[in-house]
Structures are given as structure tokens and as C-alpha cells.
Amino acid sequence: MTLRDCDDEELIKLARQAGCQYLFIGLETFSAGSLRDAGKRVNPLAQYGRIIGAIHAHDIMVQAGIVFGFDSDSADVFSETLGACERLGIDGVTVSMLIPLPGTPIYRQFAAEGRLLTEDWEAYDGKTAVAFQPAGMTASQLMEGYAWFRRNFYSLRSFLKRMRVSRTQPLVNFAMNLGYWRGVQARSGRSRRQR
């Protein structure tokens, strides 16, 4: 759902009555500049806290879609995003790095600016490689920051901070976060072995 869709108390109430436990919401970013970069006009940044609080009030967890690498992003974006997630009690994240997919306006822009780093499709998954030169940081900073964010978001420390705010379905929430944490640990172990 979009965040704007979630700003409908009756819809959220009916969703919960129908058995909804979790909503995936494409927040994309907590930065006004990056929202402009993404052309995401349906996300009222100033209303994130109120709307997410209302979703939590109905005992529904929030899985936020977050993207790093917009032109407005600097190397501070990772810690700022973690802080925002903890303040709002975001229950889970699906996080990726910006993907300039061929045929899209962002691909054409980056190609025209000479910012594409590779044409190898394996680099276009948003998870394991950076396919373009970011504007506000190096490609290495984007990759390392993305990995840092995932490790820290799914840490026990961050989970406890987020649960103090969310308070939604603690056992399910813990199990979901533990599963993601294990996945992050496994990926980190593979990355270290490949170096």
C-alpha cells in the first residue's frame, strides 16, 4: 500500500478485522530531497509518524520499503534512516540500493551523465552490487552503508528500540526480525569469505 492509502482509518480497521497483520509500504526514504528525486508525491513525509502510529494502533506491523542511493543522499543517510526507523517503530524493512533499470528515465539520465558503472545484469539487483556512480557518495560508501544499515536495523538493540514504539505482535515481530537477522548474518559471512 502507499502511505496515503494507509491514512484511511476505516480501511485500516477493516483490514485488521479481515486478518491483516502486516503491511508493506513503499516509504522509499525519510528525506524530502530524496522523495523529490524519486518522484514520490504520495508520501507525506511530515505525516509518517502519525500514519504509522495509527497502523500500529490497530496491531498491524509495518514493513517499510527503503531505497538508498538517490542523488540527494549523502553518506549520512544510513544512520539518519536507522534513527527514523527506530523513532517510528518500523517493524521490518525491505531495503535496496537504487537500480537504474534499462528503459527507465533514471537509466537514461545516468547513461547521459556517464554514471553507469556496468552493463552486467548481475549488478542490477539492488542488493549485491552498485550499478551506478551515486551523486553524494562513492559507490563503495553506498554498498558499505547499505550493509551497515541492514546489520544495525536487525540488531537486538534496534529491535528493542523499535518494539518500544511499535508494540505490535511482539512474538511474531521478534520471529520475523530474528529471521531477517539470520539472513543478514549469513550474507555477511559469505561476503567475508569471498574477499
NUBATOR-576908 format. One line per field, with one value per residue: chain; residue number from 1; x, y negated, z of N, C-alpha, C, O in turn. Coordinates in steps of 0.001 Angstrom, whole numbers, plus 500000, padded with zeros to 6 digits. Example, Ala and Ser with C-alpha at 12.3 -4.5 7.8 and 13.67 -1.06 7.14 Angstrom:
cadena <- A,A
num <- 1,2
n_X <- 513190,512850
n_Y <- 505690,502250
n_Z <- 507800,507080
ca_X <- 512300,513670
ca_Y <- 504500,501060
ca_Z <- 507800,507140
c_X <- 513200,512900
c_Y <- 503300,499970
c_Z <- 507800,507870
o_X <- 514236,513409
o_Y <- 503319,498862
o_Z <- 508465,508039
This chain:
cadena <- A,A,A,A,A,A,A,A,A,A,A,A,A,A,A,A,A,A,A,A,A,A,A,A,A,A,A,A,A,A,A,A,A,A,A,A,A,A,A,A,A,A,A,A,A,A,A,A,A,A,A,A,A,A,A,A,A,A,A,A,A,A,A,A,A,A,A,A,A,A,A,A,A,A,A,A,A,A,A,A,A,A,A,A,A,A,A,A,A,A,A,A,A,A,A,A,A,A,A,A,A,A,A,A,A,A,A,A,A,A,A,A,A,A,A,A,A,A,A,A,A,A,A,A,A,A,A,A,A,A,A,A,A,A,A,A,A,A,A,A,A,A,A,A,A,A,A,A,A,A,A,A,A,A,A,A,A,A,A,A,A,A,A,A,A,A,A,A,A,A,A,A,A,A,A,A,A,A,A,A,A,A,A,A,A,A,A,A,A,A,A,A,A,A,A
num <- 1,2,3,4,5,6,7,8,9,10,11,12,13,14,15,16,17,18,19,20,21,22,23,24,25,26,27,28,29,30,31,32,33,34,35,36,37,38,39,40,41,42,43,44,45,46,47,48,49,50,51,52,53,54,55,56,57,58,59,60,61,62,63,64,65,66,67,68,69,70,71,72,73,74,75,76,77,78,79,80,81,82,83,84,85,86,87,88,89,90,91,92,93,94,95,96,97,98,99,100,101,102,103,104,105,106,107,108,109,110,111,112,113,114,115,116,117,118,119,120,121,122,123,124,125,126,127,128,129,130,131,132,133,134,135,136,137,138,139,140,141,142,143,144,145,146,147,148,149,150,151,152,153,154,155,156,157,158,159,160,161,162,163,164,165,166,167,168,169,170,171,172,173,174,175,176,177,178,179,180,181,182,183,184,185,186,187,188,189,190,191,192,193,194,195
n_X <- 500840,500311,501519,499679,497303,497108,496323,493686,491486,489228,489659,492041,491136,489195,490883,492404,490372,489810,491949,494483,497872,500244,501668,503094,504781,505788,507893,510279,512187,513381,513868,513178,514338,515221,512783,511740,513628,512911,510422,508207,505332,503193,503860,503517,505794,505861,503810,504422,504929,502443,500661,501847,501768,498976,498469,499873,498323,496184,497217,498773,501628,504382,506097,508642,509493,512602,514949,518289,520627,519709,520069,520080,520963,523427,526408,525484,522924,522372,522662,520857,518468,518238,517881,515411,513727,513825,512722,510110,509237,509360,508645,509823,512086,512393,515051,516994,519463,519403,518226,519075,517239,517373,515728,514290,513645,515651,517772,518384,519121,521401,523043,523437,524844,527143,527351,526841,528124,528449,527303,526579,524186,524026,524718,522506,520625,520155,521041,523518,525492,526655,525404,525824,527271,526844,525596,526104,527984,530555,530567,531413,530902,528120,527517,528722,527381,524731,524949,525772,523494,521537,522653,522622,519928,518607,519673,519630,519547,518457,516009,514733,514485,512756,510514,509604,508225,506505,505044,503526,502273,504341,505678,505467,506646,509234,510104,510069,511985,514228,514553,515232,517597,519223,519475,520884,523249,524179,524616,526603,528673,529191,530090,532457,533980,534313,536088
n_Y <- 501180,497652,494942,492929,494296,495647,493733,493827,494397,496091,497997,499233,500285,502121,503753,504951,506334,508178,509809,508865,508607,507439,504794,503868,501022,498673,496593,495488,493391,491183,488609,485407,484327,486644,487908,486168,486643,489262,488875,489327,488507,489280,489736,488327,486834,485403,486584,489197,490314,490010,491519,494078,494620,494830,497142,499025,498821,500370,502850,503750,504600,502811,503001,501457,500266,499316,497270,496706,494343,492263,489133,487021,488198,488448,489694,489740,490685,493315,493705,491742,492742,495144,494083,492754,494935,496267,494348,494235,496789,498750,501907,503819,503933,503732,503344,501684,500831,498123,498883,498441,499259,500474,498670,496999,493620,492819,494489,493595,490969,491392,492747,490758,488950,490303,492029,494712,497698,500264,502707,505161,507457,508754,506884,505383,505848,504506,505296,506688,505370,502207,500378,497915,494596,492929,489633,488268,489662,492208,495176,497340,496404,496366,499121,500176,498678,499485,502209,501833,500548,502609,504587,503207,502378,504828,505658,506745,504631,502476,503649,503806,501073,500276,501887,500811,498644,499549,501870,503927,507159,508803,511418,512501,510417,510459,513001,512607,510545,511907,513879,512287,511169,513451,514003,511723,512083,514455,513612,511691,513333,514861,512805,512018,514365,514392,512366
n_Z <- 500000,499556,501561,501697,501148,503523,505254,506036,508249,508524,506501,507411,509828,508886,507410,509438,510808,508854,509049,508452,509202,508629,506804,503757,502928,500647,501612,500759,501471,504093,503594,502363,500057,498726,498308,496412,494391,493781,492762,494302,495173,496688,499271,502264,503979,506423,507743,508335,510949,512336,510714,510646,513369,513695,512220,513734,516038,515421,515706,513589,511812,510301,507341,505843,502666,501586,499920,499027,497718,496160,494391,496218,498509,501029,502665,505237,505215,505966,508784,509582,508543,509968,512558,512177,511607,514045,515778,514802,515121,513117,511936,510230,507402,503874,502132,499668,497187,494915,491662,488434,486099,482742,480160,481765,482947,484811,484203,481602,482233,483915,482094,480151,481697,482125,484310,484720,485908,485036,482659,483291,484109,486562,488424,488787,490838,493146,495611,495850,494461,493181,490570,489454,489576,492482,493382,495795,497288,497328,495246,496755,499351,499278,499000,501333,503300,502920,503674,506336,507405,507222,508916,511378,511669,512026,514403,517857,519659,518134,517460,519989,520604,518531,519070,521479,520617,518527,519551,518503,518045,519549,519674,517050,515683,516782,515892,513108,512835,513846,511908,509657,510698,510859,508142,507285,508732,507568,504920,505390,506314,503981,502309,503614,503301,500546,500007
ca_X <- 500000,501013,501267,498430,496207,497051,495758,492241,491246,488247,490315,492974,490303,488626,491992,492730,489257,489902,493095,495764,498832,501460,501520,504297,504556,506965,508269,511440,513202,512915,514426,512335,515074,515222,511414,511650,514426,512155,509123,507225,504481,502129,504365,503547,506875,505505,502745,504874,504747,501023,500031,502408,501191,497589,498530,500260,497201,495307,498022,499297,503046,504754,507323,508923,510396,513543,515944,519442,521387,519161,521052,520102,521525,524850,526810,524737,521572,522193,522403,519620,517344,518116,517278,513995,513027,513714,511769,508748,508884,509202,508795,510739,512397,512919,515941,517818,520125,518729,518528,518745,516885,517307,514410,513684,514247,516869,518828,518771,519833,522727,523826,523809,525812,528319,527395,526644,529401,528498,526120,526409,522878,524163,524877,521244,519654,519932,521416,524873,526445,526205,525496,525964,528021,525941,525987,526508,528921,531173,529851,531789,530163,526735,527474,529043,526307,523583,525223,525773,522105,520864,523180,522202,518472,518178,520343,518731,519441,517498,514695,514142,514089,511591,509361,509075,507316,505515,504246,502616,502502,505745,506277,505574,507608,510559,510438,510361,513263,515261,514765,515997,518935,519980,519790,521937,524486,524633,525152,527866,529655,529558,530869,533802,534697,534607,537137
ca_Y <- 500000,496384,494328,492165,495270,496015,492613,494056,495146,497154,499030,499967,501044,503254,504651,505739,507253,509223,510656,508267,508481,506790,504008,503378,499648,498127,495262,495151,492583,490246,487332,484674,484232,487950,488140,485422,487400,490465,488507,489994,487439,489827,489923,487082,487027,484836,487399,490576,490748,490111,492608,495351,494802,495289,498540,499790,498814,501477,504061,504144,504287,502053,503351,500291,500367,498198,497281,495823,494007,491126,488065,486186,488957,488370,490836,489677,491202,494630,493517,490962,493643,496039,493302,492528,496216,496555,493386,494539,498172,499557,503300,504501,503180,504314,502252,501949,499689,497665,499691,497723,500301,500026,498257,496044,492277,492726,495154,492682,489856,491830,493042,489464,488307,491169,492528,496162,498353,501575,503197,506534,507580,509204,505701,504647,506453,503602,505949,507229,504532,500863,500319,496528,493716,492031,488221,487739,490561,493143,496454,498163,495910,496820,500564,500377,498090,500385,503375,501341,500314,503888,505212,502462,502399,506124,505992,506827,503274,501721,504278,503393,499666,500201,502512,499901,497737,500311,502685,504792,508589,508979,512710,512579,509392,510955,514106,512038,509848,512923,514479,511335,511070,514632,513806,510706,512706,515417,512839,511085,514404,515166,511678,512076,515498,514116,511342
ca_Z <- 500000,499707,502864,501579,501316,504940,506010,505989,509491,508302,505705,508280,510774,508156,507063,510637,511040,507838,509356,508067,510297,508159,505584,503098,502481,499982,502100,499938,502136,505112,503169,501413,498800,498059,497816,495146,493410,493417,492207,495160,495701,497536,500631,503049,504939,507729,508342,508537,512337,512674,509973,511129,514701,513546,511777,514924,516985,515013,515866,512286,511677,509105,506618,505009,501533,501656,498856,499218,496515,495428,494241,497423,499625,501363,503488,506497,505040,506584,510223,509716,508271,511120,513638,511871,511765,515475,516368,514341,515431,511902,512357,509323,506190,502657,501759,498494,496579,493700,490477,487198,485129,481345,479684,482692,482878,485619,483416,480523,482859,484349,480886,479552,482583,482244,485690,484795,486181,484393,481939,483775,484757,487950,489274,488796,491756,494272,496861,495915,493731,492807,489112,489003,490467,493210,493346,497086,497977,496386,495100,497917,500519,499142,499289,502753,504102,502787,504522,507726,507801,507421,510142,512564,511807,512541,515666,519010,520213,517330,517602,521267,520461,517655,519726,522498,519920,517766,520463,517751,517931,519938,519331,515595,515315,517146,514994,511797,512924,514013,510587,508847,511286,510429,506728,507206,509220,506562,503788,505838,506340,502591,501779,504179,502710,499136,499903
c_X <- 500882,500685,499966,497215,496005,496477,494239,491907,490288,488854,491251,492206,489711,489709,492333,491624,489285,491117,494444,496647,500016,501155,502898,503965,505853,507249,509368,512539,512551,513409,513517,513025,515050,513824,511201,512419,513631,510836,507982,506366,503399,502588,504453,504542,506509,504468,503180,504542,503289,500374,500553,501900,499767,497542,498879,499110,496198,496040,498460,500750,503312,506104,507565,509865,511280,514602,517046,520101,520785,520200,521147,520715,523017,525177,526109,523381,521339,521879,521126,518396,517142,517457,515800,513189,512824,512719,510323,508313,508621,509550,509791,511011,512746,513746,516768,518544,519391,519179,518120,518427,516825,515874,513726,514341,515552,518044,519318,519554,521257,523620,524318,524884,527086,528466,527118,528011,529566,527212,525831,525121,522971,524310,523572,520192,519381,520381,522906,525927,525811,526443,525762,526801,527032,526471,526610,527458,529586,530312,530171,531049,528706,526629,527711,527951,525052,523762,525204,524342,521401,521339,522628,520694,518019,518955,519302,518502,518383,516092,514008,513698,512804,510351,508773,508071,506179,504532,503260,503130,503944,506369,506477,506656,509038,510995,510810,511721,514425,515582,515582,517432,519807,520384,520916,523266,525051,525248,526484,528977,530126,530438,532288,534618,535107,535741,538505
c_Y <- 498760,495833,493540,493084,495601,494908,492641,494989,496312,498314,499879,500828,502286,504258,505542,506757,508418,510126,510092,508119,507612,506002,503648,502004,499114,496706,494666,494446,491725,488839,486669,484571,485530,488324,487396,486157,488596,490145,489101,488938,487950,490016,488589,487217,486548,485690,488837,491073,490961,491319,493972,495652,495328,496751,499434,499876,499924,502816,504640,503689,503590,502541,502213,500649,499127,498381,496288,495551,492905,490016,487162,486896,488681,489585,490844,490363,492504,494502,492715,491841,494621,495309,493069,493811,496547,495611,493731,495961,499008,501003,504074,503628,504137,503192,502649,500674,499362,498504,498890,498716,499742,499728,497251,494671,492166,493406,494211,491494,490261,492161,491744,488765,489141,491786,494018,496818,499673,501823,504643,506628,508040,508033,504927,505300,505577,504143,506290,506374,503173,500718,498911,495747,492784,490591,487767,488595,491428,494406,497371,497716,496351,498296,500823,499820,498939,501599,502982,501156,501636,504572,504529,502445,503706,506575,506041,505437,502456,502317,503824,501932,499550,500791,501638,498917,498522,501056,503615,506222,508975,510306,512869,511613,509864,512067,513584,511347,510827,513588,513573,511221,512242,514516,512802,511296,513682,514694,512214,512126,514784,514069,511713,513202,515221,513104,511965
c_Z <- 500000,501089,502828,501712,502792,505813,505931,507152,509286,507509,506571,509286,510093,507762,508254,510939,510056,508048,508955,509300,509926,506898,505047,502539,501883,500450,501236,500717,503214,504809,502137,500052,498027,497577,496505,494056,492885,492734,493003,495850,496652,498979,501363,504207,506340,508460,508631,509954,512705,512004,510451,512530,514639,513092,512966,515932,516672,515053,514529,512218,510340,508581,505636,503872,501531,500576,499204,497873,495675,495364,495461,498625,499792,502232,504844,506420,505797,508078,510443,509501,509420,512280,513413,512052,513238,516145,516022,514666,514194,512250,511507,508119,505056,502064,500543,498098,495281,492499,489236,486075,483707,480919,480582,482537,483665,484901,482327,481083,483221,483146,480252,480377,482763,483620,485811,484939,485447,483616,482335,484579,486207,488906,489438,489698,492971,495615,496955,495217,493454,491307,488583,490010,491171,493171,494660,497892,496928,496281,496285,499170,500465,499511,500770,503659,504089,503710,505998,508223,508098,508707,511388,512753,512446,513772,516792,519602,519454,517455,518891,521225,519646,518311,520829,521894,519273,518663,519751,517735,518290,519524,517824,515115,515609,516191,513607,511807,513082,512678,509676,509365,510846,508957,506528,507646,508187,505367,504157,505852,504943,502015,502310,503552,501261,498960,499816
o_X <- 502048,499690,499235,496211,494881,496180,493592,492032,490511,488593,491248,492589,489729,489478,492529,491908,488836,491302,495459,496222,500717,500453,503762,503008,506892,506895,509384,513701,511331,513372,513131,512378,514878,513685,510563,511937,513673,510193,506908,506650,502757,501791,505365,504172,506816,504274,502375,503942,502938,499626,499773,501627,499387,496676,498254,498948,495453,495556,498513,501066,502563,507114,506787,510910,510772,515090,516770,520131,521283,521111,522207,520962,523772,524303,526138,522751,520218,520939,520388,517396,516007,516564,515008,512085,511770,511947,509421,507141,507755,510620,510529,510263,513319,513207,517187,518267,518826,520365,516927,519263,516285,514938,512690,515467,516473,519180,520524,520537,522211,524820,525481,525737,528003,529585,527156,528936,530685,526174,524937,524973,522080,524046,523534,519007,518473,520133,523492,527123,524590,527561,525911,527009,526435,527662,527545,527720,529212,529447,529298,530616,528120,525732,526986,527627,524386,522843,524674,524015,520735,520530,522217,520221,517144,518901,518229,517385,517522,515106,512823,512642,511884,509252,507573,507180,505011,503319,502269,504301,504690,507508,507532,507472,509937,512137,511765,512521,515496,516746,516508,518376,520976,521495,521800,524296,526261,526286,527405,530102,531318,531414,533234,535810,536118,536299,539503
o_Y <- 498810,496218,493492,492704,495808,495131,491605,496209,497401,499479,501106,501966,503376,505467,506747,507904,509518,511098,510773,507571,507104,506495,503182,501834,499107,495737,493457,494847,491562,487969,487297,484712,485527,488986,487916,486287,488905,491038,489355,488531,487160,490414,487803,487663,487215,485532,489624,492135,491971,492058,494906,496808,496181,497510,500473,500896,500363,503806,505857,502540,503758,502498,502020,501261,498007,499487,495165,496416,492624,489966,486589,486265,488680,490411,491861,490601,492770,495122,492979,491697,494900,495859,493171,493775,497050,496043,493545,496302,499883,501282,504908,502691,505205,502209,503799,499590,500247,498796,498681,498971,498657,500444,496698,494573,491480,492941,494042,491060,489562,491889,491642,488069,488729,492045,494548,496525,500148,501221,505276,505965,507742,508184,503924,505307,505869,503522,506189,506624,503019,500915,498734,496183,491928,490370,486965,488298,491381,494661,498095,498549,496675,498677,501599,500427,499099,501970,503723,501562,501762,505072,505193,502491,503700,507747,505448,505108,501824,501585,503492,501594,498822,500265,501707,498422,498183,500882,504039,506461,509428,510312,513319,511949,509689,512073,514068,511538,510607,513830,514027,511181,512064,514885,513009,511048,513725,515114,512198,511836,515006,514350,511470,513033,515743,512996,511250
o_Z <- 500393,501704,503818,502316,503249,506986,505778,507045,509815,507811,506471,509558,510665,507778,508096,511286,510379,507316,509101,510318,510801,506015,505789,501784,502543,499779,501007,500643,503245,505679,501151,499014,496808,496549,495590,492930,491694,492184,492458,496977,497345,499827,501108,505292,507329,509666,509128,510119,513314,512643,510635,512854,515441,513528,513175,516602,517548,514504,514351,512528,509377,509284,504702,504090,501479,500343,499626,496998,494584,496191,495713,499653,498820,502499,505537,507450,506228,508572,511392,510205,509807,512924,514350,512595,513628,517001,516839,514503,514211,512792,512031,507841,505271,501555,500407,498611,494638,492343,489012,485208,483490,481275,480213,482050,483222,484990,482143,480482,482879,483174,479861,479827,483473,484062,486921,484183,485255,483889,481773,485605,487003,490099,490151,489365,493749,496649,498033,495364,493488,490831,487374,491142,490518,492950,494653,499057,495756,497120,496762,499966,501498,500263,501392,504680,505113,504439,506825,509338,509126,509488,512339,513889,513313,514143,516683,520001,520067,517544,518875,521758,520017,518136,521094,522584,519459,518538,520344,517441,517422,519058,517377,514256,514788,515731,512999,510891,512517,512361,509005,508577,510504,508578,505696,507019,507962,504856,503340,505447,504729,501320,501561,503296,500792,497868,499724
